[in-house]
Amino acid sequence: MTRMLSRTAGALRHTAKVDPGARLRCGVDLGTASVIEVVLDEDDRPIATALEVCAVARDGLVVDYMGAVDIVKRLTARLRERLGADITRAAIATPPGTSRGNTSTHRYIVEAAGLEVQASLDEPTAANSVLGITDGAVVDIGGGTTGLAVFQNGKVAYVADEPTGGTHMNLVLMGRYGLTFEAAEAFKCDPARADEVRTAVRPVAEKMATIVRDHLAGHPVDQVWLVGGPAAQAGIDDVFSDLLGVPVRIPPHPMMVTPLGIALNVPRKGGPC
């Protein structure tokens, strides 16, 4: 897992060499704060990753359809150029409980970029394709929502999704320091500001953890994994652990877990989803 995630993050800058006729698979993560595409080769190796910060979705719902189409087209074209090979097959994921209509919107956006969507799933389940949790919970903290999936004996037993994510952390920083949204995002990601950010956004982290605790009340687990960009915030695992009363783990490069998991769900040999 650690090696694959490191390769996925490294593939933002480094592109592997592939045969022009290779059967590649692409995971498209259309999030609130960014769009991430991860390309795998036939041996499940991450060979190219592309990311663009954007605001085409809000709380898991697409609010700028054409903007999203343009971004996915642009990222896909860049990946094809970098690889010198075609990319035709993809998978998508949406927050748990997303309506069929919004899931279809995600599909149409990706298809407009010339990709055939061959699999569709919820984000925490996609993340678990990387984590491989048999029993426990996976919490995917996105820009606008916090989603979770409970696994029992390797199968999904429960899923849920609630508003509150990294965007809400930015809003707190904007109010506290008088920053623009973009400046708040940079402030949040500045390692030199880690202690300040941890103190400022703790109420948001506590709200996320409380949401998860309430959903787990009827589905007790003995471990929780946090993924998604906001999971990289210093101290967030301690906040969750204190409120949930179970060990909380964060994998390396948590932002890359879900897009990598999405790509892993594209069928190896193609065919309908």
N, C-alpha and C positions, 0 to 999 in steps of 0.2 A: 504493500500500500504506500509506504513512505517513498519508495523509489518511483512509483508511477506518478504520485502527486508532484514530486520534485521535477520529473521529466515534463509533466504538463505545464508547470509554472515556467520552466526553462524554455519550453517551446514557444513562449511569447516572443523570444528573441532569436532562438536558434531553430532552424528548420532541418529536419532529417532528409536525407536523400531517399527518393523512392523511384520505383519503375513507373514510367508514364502510364502504363496499363494496370497499375495496382488497384485493387478493389478497396477503396478507402471508405471510412465511416465517420460521420460528423455528428457531434452532439451540439445542439443549439439551446443555450440557456438565455431566454428572453426575460430579463429581470427588471426590477424597478429602477435600479441604479446603473445597470450596465447590461450589455449583451456580450456573451462569451461563447465562442465556438471552439470546440476541441476536435481535432482530426486524429483518428487512430489508423494504424496500418492493419494488415491482415493478422498480425500477431498481437494485437491489442496494445501496441506501443504508441504512446502519444508522440506524434511527429510534428505537429504545428498547432499553435493556439493563437487566437486573435480576440481582442477585447476592445470595446468602445464604451466609454461612459456616456450615458444618455438619460433621458427622462420621458421615454415613450410609454411607460407603464406606471400605474399607481395602485398600490395595494394588490398587486397581482393581476390587475386588469389593464389591458391595452387601451391607452387614451389617445395615441397618435399612430394610427394604422399606417399611413404612408411613410411617416418618419421611421417606423420600425422596419418596414419593407426596405427602405433605402439603406438602413444600417446593415441588415442581414445580407442584402445584395453586395454591399461594399466589403464587408468582412469575408464573405464567401469568395468574391473575386480576388481579394488579396491572398487568401489561402491557396487558391488555385494557381495564382502566379508564383507564389513562393515555392510551392511543391512541384510545379511543372507537370501537374497531373490533374485529372478531372475529379470532382467530388460530386456525387449524384445522390447518395443515400444518407438520410439523417434521422434523428430522433428528437423529440421535444419533451419537455416536462412543464407542469404547471403546479401552483400551490394545491395542497389537498382540498377537496371540496369545490374546486373551480367548476363553474357551470359548463355544460357541454358546448354552449355557444362560445364562451371565451376560449375553451380548448380548441375549437374549430378555428377561431381567429388566429391563434398561435400557428396552427397548421397552415392556414392560408398565407400567412406572412412568410413562413419558411419556404413554402412551395413557390411563392412569387420570386424567390431568389434562385429558382431552378433546381431545388432539392426535392427529392421524393421522401416524404415523411413515412417511415416504415415502423415507427414505434412511438407511443405516447404514454406517459406515466406521470405519477406525482413526484414532486421534488425530493422529499425525504426517502422515498423508495429508490429513486435514482441514486441518491447519495449512498444508500446501503449497498448498492452494487459495488462500491469501492470499499466500504468499511467491512462488509461481511458479518454484520451483527446477527446472531441467531436469536438471542433473547436480550431485550433492552429497548431503548428508545433513541431515535435519531431526530434531532431538532435542527431544522434548516432555517437560519435567521437570514432573511433577505433584506432588501432595502425597505420594503413596505409591509411585509408580513412575517410572522413566525409560524412555521408549519412543523408538525411533528408526526411521526409514525411509530407505533409500538409494534415490535416484532416478538412473536412467540413461536418457538420451534422453527425459526427461519421464515415464518409467514407473517404477513401484515394482519394484525389483530385490530388495529384502530388507527385512524388518521384524523387530524384536525388542523385548522389554520385560523389565525387571528391577526388583525391589523396590529402593527407595532414592529418596527425594524430599524435598520440603520438610518433611514431618513429621519426618524423621530430623534435619534441621537444628534443629528445635524441641527434639528430645530432647537434643541436644548442649548447647543453651543452657540447658535445664532443669537438667541435671546440673552445668554449670559455674557457673551463677549462682543455683541454688536457686529457680527460677521455676516457676509453674504452666504448663501447656501454653498457655493463653490469653495469659499474660503473656509467654511466650517468643515467641509469634507477634507480639505488639506490639513487643517488643524487636527482633526481626528486621527489622521494617518501619520502624523509627525511623531516619530519615536521620542523626540526630546520633550514632547508634551504629554507623554503617556500617563504620568501621575495626575496631571490636571484633568485630562480627559476622563480618566477612570473615576475621579471624584464627581465630575460634572454629570456624567451620563449614568451614574449608578442607579438613579431612580428609574430610568428607562430599562436598564438591565434587570432590575428587580421586578418591573412590570412584566417583562418577557418571561422571567422565571416563574412568576406567579401564575401566568397564563398556562405554562406547561404543567405546573404543579396541580392546578385545578383539573386539567384534562387527564392527568395521570392518576387522579384520585380513585378511579374505578379500574385502573389498569396498572397496578404497581410494577415497577421494574427495579433491577438492582444496578443498572448502569445507564448513563445517558451520554450521547456523543453530540457535540455542537459543531455545525458546519455553517458555511456562508461567510461572506466578508466580515460582518460585525463580530463573528466568533473570534476574530484575531485581536479584538480589543483586550488590552491587558486587564486581568482580574475578573473577566466576565465568567470564567469557569468557577471561581470562588463564590461569586454571587449565586450562581445556579446551584452549586453544591450545598451551600448554606440553606437555601430555601427548599431544595428537593430532598436533602438528607441521603443522597447516594453519590457515588463517585461520578464525576463529570470529566469527560475527556475531549480534547480538541486535537484533531489530526494536523499535521503540517500542511501549510497552504490551504486553509479551510475554504477559501473562496473557490478553489478549483475542484472540490470534491463532487459537487452536484453536476457541473458540466461534463466532467470526466465520466461520471456514472451514467449520464444521459447517452454519451457516445457509446459506452459499453453495451447499451441496450439495442443498438441497431443490429438486426440479425446479420450474422456473418455471411450468409449466402443470399441475402436479399429476400424478396417475397413480401406479401402483405403484412401489415402490422396486426 
